Amino acid sequence: MPYRDPTATRIAARERKRRQRAKAKAAKAQAAVLSLPAAMPADPVGELCAWAAATLRVPPGHPLVGKPMALPGFAESFLRDGWGAHESALCVARKNAKSAVCAVLALGLLTPVKRRAYTPVFQRVRLFSADG
């Protein structure tokens, strides 16, 4: 029976494991590169507001029915201030477009073109309404 060096065996096994880990790490890095989201636009809130005005229309039951749904100034500033924040709260009196702001935000996140750029920012969105 030939002589076997236990130290050399241990070193060879360690080297094999190191190569396997490096190969797995490289495969994981390659997969991460392939699944990167689209780059965040320079002004995501501006793009969201422009998209809403170009795409969405005011529904029936409102005096401005059929016109473009342009967000009010306070809504745009609220979205700009809260963009990327962990949590944000919007306190506005009744009948001042709280639901419209939330709807535009949700539709913007759900629209396939917009979803790639905005999804990483919002991990969770919680909406509260005092109106009941």
HELIX and SHEET records of a PDB file:
HELIX    1   1 PRO A    6  LEU A   34  1                                  29    
HELIX    2   2 PRO A   44  THR A   55  1                                  12    
HELIX    3   3 GLY A   73  GLY A   82  1                                  10    
HELIX    4   4 LYS A   98  LEU A  110  1                                  13    
HELIX    5   5 PRO A  112  TYR A  118  1                                   7    
END                                                                             
